[in-house]
């Protein structure tokens, strides 16, 4: 918005925010690694970021980590039980998208 898109620069800002324990910044940093935006695609690293952020009670990060387990992204194998557990936590943390996913 008003600036040229620069994913690499955005990653730097998300890293700073995450280092300051801003959970949205951490979740966004995970997204960038998960999708290879501004950094080399690394879904294992994204999941580590999501896990740490989920452990700090971020609903969106729990949802994203659940998605990785459900679909087998950056993990050894799909694990629906782990995905459901993470979606439940995200729902408990009032992340409505997770509640809807559980209902599906």
BAZALUM-16792 format. One record per residue: x negated, y negated, z of N, C-alpha, C in turn. Coordinates in Angstrom, 1 decimal, padded with zeros to 4 digits. Example, Ala and Ser with C-alpha at 12.3 -4.5 7.8 and 13.67 -1.06 7.14 Angstrom:
2
{{-013.2, 005.7, 007.8}, {-012.3, 004.5, 007.8}, {-013.2, 003.3, 007.8}}
{{-012.8, 002.2, 007.1}, {-013.7, 001.1, 007.1}, {-012.9, 000.0, 007.9}}
END
This chain:
104
{{-000.8, 001.2, 000.0}, {000.0, 000.0, 000.0}, {-000.9, -001.2, 000.0}}
{{-001.1, -001.8, -001.2}, {-001.9, -003.0, -001.3}, {-003.3, -002.8, -001.5}}
{{-003.7, -001.5, -001.4}, {-005.2, -001.1, -001.6}, {-005.2, 000.0, -002.6}}
{{-006.4, 000.1, -003.2}, {-006.6, 001.3, -004.1}, {-006.7, 002.6, -003.2}}
{{-006.1, 003.6, -003.6}, {-006.1, 004.9, -002.9}, {-007.6, 005.4, -002.8}}
{{-008.0, 005.7, -001.6}, {-009.4, 006.2, -001.4}, {-009.3, 007.3, -000.3}}
{{-009.1, 008.5, -000.8}, {-009.0, 009.7, 000.2}, {-010.2, 009.8, 001.1}}
{{-011.4, 009.7, 000.5}, {-012.6, 009.8, 001.4}, {-012.6, 008.8, 002.5}}
{{-012.3, 007.6, 002.2}, {-012.2, 006.6, 003.2}, {-011.1, 006.9, 004.3}}
{{-010.0, 007.4, 003.8}, {-008.9, 007.8, 004.7}, {-009.4, 008.9, 005.7}}
{{-010.1, 009.8, 005.2}, {-010.7, 010.9, 006.0}, {-011.5, 010.3, 007.1}}
{{-012.3, 009.3, 006.8}, {-013.2, 008.7, 007.8}, {-012.3, 008.0, 008.9}}
{{-011.2, 007.4, 008.5}, {-010.3, 006.7, 009.5}, {-009.6, 007.8, 010.3}}
{{-009.2, 008.9, 009.7}, {-008.5, 010.0, 010.4}, {-009.5, 010.6, 011.4}}
{{-010.7, 010.8, 011.0}, {-011.7, 011.3, 011.9}, {-011.9, 010.4, 013.2}}
{{-012.0, 009.1, 012.9}, {-012.1, 008.2, 014.0}, {-010.9, 008.2, 014.9}}
{{-009.7, 008.3, 014.4}, {-008.5, 008.3, 015.2}, {-008.5, 009.6, 016.0}}
{{-008.9, 010.7, 015.3}, {-008.9, 012.0, 016.0}, {-009.9, 012.0, 017.1}}
{{-011.0, 011.5, 016.9}, {-012.1, 011.4, 018.0}, {-011.6, 010.6, 019.2}}
{{-010.6, 009.7, 018.9}, {-010.0, 008.9, 020.0}, {-008.8, 009.5, 020.5}}
{{-008.6, 010.8, 020.2}, {-007.5, 011.6, 020.6}, {-006.1, 011.2, 020.2}}
{{-006.1, 010.6, 019.0}, {-004.8, 010.2, 018.4}, {-004.3, 011.5, 017.6}}
{{-003.2, 012.1, 018.1}, {-002.7, 013.3, 017.6}, {-002.3, 013.2, 016.1}}
{{-001.7, 012.1, 015.8}, {-001.3, 011.9, 014.4}, {-002.5, 011.9, 013.5}}
{{-003.5, 011.2, 013.9}, {-004.8, 011.1, 013.1}, {-005.4, 012.5, 013.0}}
{{-005.4, 013.3, 014.0}, {-005.9, 014.7, 013.9}, {-005.1, 015.5, 013.0}}
{{-003.8, 015.4, 013.1}, {-002.9, 016.2, 012.2}, {-003.2, 015.8, 010.7}}
{{-003.3, 014.5, 010.5}, {-003.6, 014.0, 009.1}, {-004.9, 014.4, 008.6}}
{{-005.9, 014.5, 009.5}, {-007.2, 015.0, 009.2}, {-007.1, 016.4, 008.7}}
{{-006.4, 017.2, 009.5}, {-006.2, 018.6, 009.1}, {-005.5, 018.8, 007.8}}
{{-004.6, 017.9, 007.5}, {-003.9, 017.9, 006.2}, {-004.9, 017.6, 005.1}}
{{-005.8, 016.7, 005.3}, {-006.8, 016.4, 004.2}, {-007.7, 017.6, 003.9}}
{{-008.1, 018.3, 005.0}, {-008.9, 019.5, 004.8}, {-008.1, 020.6, 004.2}}
{{-006.9, 020.8, 004.6}, {-006.1, 021.8, 004.1}, {-005.9, 021.7, 002.6}}
{{-005.7, 020.5, 002.1}, {-005.4, 020.2, 000.7}, {-006.6, 019.7, -000.1}}
{{-007.8, 019.6, 000.5}, {-009.0, 019.1, -000.2}, {-008.8, 017.7, -000.7}}
{{-008.4, 016.8, 000.1}, {-008.2, 015.4, -000.3}, {-009.3, 014.6, 000.4}}
{{-010.2, 014.1, -000.3}, {-011.3, 013.3, 000.2}, {-012.4, 014.1, 000.8}}
{{-012.2, 015.4, 000.9}, {-013.2, 016.3, 001.4}, {-013.1, 017.7, 000.7}}
{{-014.1, 018.5, 000.8}, {-013.9, 019.8, 000.2}, {-012.8, 020.6, 000.9}}
{{-012.0, 021.3, 000.1}, {-010.9, 022.1, 000.7}, {-011.4, 023.1, 001.6}}
{{-010.9, 023.1, 002.9}, {-011.4, 024.0, 003.9}, {-010.2, 024.3, 004.8}}
{{-009.4, 025.3, 004.5}, {-008.2, 025.6, 005.3}, {-008.6, 026.2, 006.6}}
{{-009.7, 026.9, 006.7}, {-010.1, 027.4, 008.0}, {-010.4, 026.2, 009.0}}
{{-011.1, 025.2, 008.5}, {-011.4, 024.0, 009.3}, {-010.1, 023.3, 009.6}}
{{-009.2, 023.2, 008.6}, {-007.9, 022.6, 008.8}, {-007.1, 023.3, 010.0}}
{{-007.1, 024.6, 010.0}, {-006.4, 025.3, 011.0}, {-007.1, 025.1, 012.4}}
{{-008.4, 025.0, 012.4}, {-009.0, 024.7, 013.7}, {-008.6, 023.4, 014.2}}
{{-008.5, 022.4, 013.4}, {-008.0, 021.1, 013.7}, {-006.6, 021.1, 014.2}}
{{-005.7, 021.9, 013.4}, {-004.3, 022.0, 013.8}, {-004.2, 022.7, 015.1}}
{{-005.0, 023.8, 015.4}, {-004.9, 024.5, 016.6}, {-005.3, 023.6, 017.8}}
{{-006.4, 022.9, 017.7}, {-006.8, 022.0, 018.8}, {-005.7, 020.9, 019.0}}
{{-005.1, 020.4, 018.0}, {-004.1, 019.4, 018.1}, {-002.8, 020.0, 018.6}}
{{-002.4, 021.2, 018.2}, {-001.2, 021.8, 018.7}, {-001.4, 022.1, 020.2}}
{{-002.6, 022.5, 020.6}, {-002.9, 022.7, 022.0}, {-002.7, 021.5, 022.8}}
{{-002.9, 020.3, 022.2}, {-002.6, 019.0, 022.9}, {-001.2, 018.6, 022.7}}
{{-000.3, 019.5, 022.3}, {001.1, 019.3, 022.2}, {001.6, 018.3, 021.1}}
{{001.0, 018.6, 019.9}, {001.5, 017.9, 018.7}, {002.4, 018.8, 017.9}}
{{003.7, 018.5, 017.9}, {004.7, 019.3, 017.1}, {004.3, 019.5, 015.7}}
{{003.9, 018.4, 014.9}, {003.6, 018.6, 013.5}, {002.4, 019.5, 013.3}}
{{001.4, 019.4, 014.2}, {000.2, 020.3, 014.1}, {000.6, 021.7, 014.3}}
{{001.5, 022.0, 015.3}, {001.9, 023.4, 015.6}, {002.7, 023.9, 014.4}}
{{003.5, 023.0, 013.8}, {004.2, 023.4, 012.6}, {003.3, 023.8, 011.5}}
{{002.3, 022.9, 011.2}, {001.3, 023.2, 010.1}, {000.5, 024.4, 010.4}}
{{000.2, 024.7, 011.6}, {-000.6, 025.9, 011.9}, {000.3, 027.1, 011.7}}
{{001.6, 027.0, 012.1}, {002.6, 028.1, 011.9}, {002.7, 028.4, 010.4}}
{{002.8, 027.3, 009.6}, {002.9, 027.5, 008.1}, {001.7, 028.3, 007.6}}
{{000.5, 028.0, 008.1}, {-000.7, 028.7, 007.7}, {-000.6, 030.2, 008.0}}
{{-000.1, 030.5, 009.2}, {000.0, 031.9, 009.6}, {001.1, 032.6, 008.8}}
{{002.2, 031.9, 008.5}, {003.3, 032.4, 007.8}, {002.9, 032.8, 006.3}}
{{002.1, 031.9, 005.7}, {001.7, 032.1, 004.3}, {000.3, 032.7, 004.1}}
{{-000.4, 032.9, 005.2}, {-001.7, 033.4, 005.0}, {-002.8, 032.5, 004.5}}
{{-002.7, 031.2, 004.8}, {-003.6, 030.2, 004.4}, {-004.7, 030.0, 005.4}}
{{-006.0, 030.3, 005.1}, {-007.1, 030.0, 006.0}, {-007.1, 030.9, 007.2}}
{{-006.4, 032.0, 007.1}, {-006.4, 033.0, 008.2}, {-006.7, 034.4, 007.6}}
{{-007.0, 035.4, 008.5}, {-007.3, 036.7, 007.9}, {-006.1, 037.4, 007.2}}
{{-004.9, 037.2, 007.7}, {-003.8, 037.8, 007.1}, {-002.5, 037.1, 007.6}}
{{-001.4, 037.2, 006.9}, {-000.2, 036.6, 007.3}, {000.2, 037.3, 008.7}}
{{000.8, 036.4, 009.5}, {001.2, 036.9, 010.9}, {002.5, 036.2, 011.2}}
{{003.6, 036.8, 010.9}, {004.9, 036.1, 011.1}, {005.2, 035.9, 012.6}}
{{004.7, 036.8, 013.5}, {005.0, 036.7, 014.9}, {004.3, 035.4, 015.4}}
{{003.1, 035.2, 015.0}, {002.3, 034.0, 015.4}, {003.0, 032.8, 014.8}}
{{003.4, 032.8, 013.6}, {004.1, 031.7, 012.9}, {005.3, 031.3, 013.7}}
{{006.1, 032.3, 014.1}, {007.4, 032.0, 014.8}, {007.0, 031.4, 016.2}}
{{006.0, 031.9, 016.9}, {005.6, 031.4, 018.2}, {005.2, 029.9, 018.0}}
{{004.5, 029.6, 017.0}, {004.1, 028.2, 016.7}, {005.3, 027.3, 016.3}}
{{006.1, 027.8, 015.5}, {007.3, 027.1, 015.1}, {008.2, 026.8, 016.4}}
{{008.3, 027.8, 017.3}, {009.1, 027.5, 018.5}, {008.5, 026.4, 019.3}}
{{007.1, 026.5, 019.5}, {006.5, 025.4, 020.2}, {006.7, 024.0, 019.6}}
{{006.6, 024.0, 018.3}, {006.8, 022.7, 017.6}, {008.3, 022.2, 017.8}}
{{009.2, 023.2, 017.7}, {010.6, 022.8, 018.0}, {010.8, 022.3, 019.4}}
{{010.2, 023.0, 020.3}, {010.3, 022.5, 021.7}, {009.7, 021.1, 021.9}}
{{008.7, 020.8, 021.1}, {008.1, 019.5, 021.1}, {008.9, 018.5, 020.2}}
{{010.1, 018.9, 019.9}, {011.0, 018.0, 019.2}, {010.7, 017.7, 017.7}}
{{009.9, 018.6, 017.1}, {009.6, 018.5, 015.6}, {010.7, 019.2, 014.9}}
{{011.7, 018.5, 014.4}, {012.9, 019.0, 013.9}, {012.7, 020.0, 012.7}}
{{011.7, 019.7, 011.9}, {011.4, 020.5, 010.7}, {011.1, 021.9, 011.2}}
{{010.5, 022.1, 012.3}, {010.2, 023.4, 012.8}, {011.5, 024.1, 013.3}}
{{012.4, 023.4, 013.9}, {013.7, 024.0, 014.3}, {014.4, 024.5, 013.1}}
{{014.4, 023.7, 012.0}, {015.1, 024.1, 010.8}, {014.4, 025.3, 010.2}}
{{013.1, 025.4, 010.3}, {012.3, 026.5, 009.7}, {012.7, 027.8, 010.5}}
{{012.8, 027.7, 011.8}, {013.2, 028.8, 012.6}, {014.6, 029.3, 012.3}}
{{015.5, 028.4, 012.0}, {016.9, 028.8, 011.6}, {016.9, 029.5, 010.3}}
{{016.0, 029.2, 009.4}, {015.9, 029.9, 008.1}, {015.5, 031.4, 008.3}}
END
